[in-house]
Every structure is written in C-alpha cells, then in structure tokens.
C-alpha cells in the first residue's frame, strides 16, 4: 500500500503562486492532482506519466505545471496566476498503471488533501 503525503497549500492573493508537493512512500505509475471546491465533486486538474507525459484540465493550462522526480517518488504542482475560482482542497493521487487518466475512480492511492485559498 502506497501512502501519499501532500504539502504546500495555503492562502494567497489572486495573481499569486503556490507550489504543492506530494511524496509517495514507494514507486507508482501515473500521478495526478484533483481538486474539490465546497459543495462540488472532485475534479481533475493535471496528471503526469512516469515518462513525463502531461495532461491538464483546460482552465489551468498555461498557469499550472505538473512535474515529478521519480528518484524521490514525488510529484509537484506549480500554480501561477491563481484565481479565486482555484480555491479548493487539492488531492494528490497515484495509479499502479502507467497510463494517464482524468477519472478519479481509476486512481489507486490518494493523499489527505491540502487547502488552497485564493483571495480576491
């Protein structure tokens, strides 16, 4: 069983930046980030394969960058030009398999979540 531990959330003003990190206790396949705003379902944000192929949800393209360090079993989410609508709990996720997917039910492991709040 792989454990995921996130860090890096917080409060930031609109236009600011935050960097989320997620450390896995062992090697995984594809990794991703999802977010959940109050009263909403969990939504896909970005994902990365072990070969560094990436995929983004349209609203974050050009603002967010996902990356990973396979030697450290760690995935990052650099978030720039943050907007109030980016406010949510952000969850790290990982799959046993290598293929990227946007479906949350395809991921095998989840972190505890980290709050990101963007003030206007």
Secondary structure by P-SEA (a helix, b strand, c coil): cbbbbbcbbbbbccccbbbbbbbbcccccccbbbbbccccccccccccccccbbbbcccccccbbbbbcccccbbbbbbcccccccccbbbbbbbcccccccccccccccccbbbbbbcc
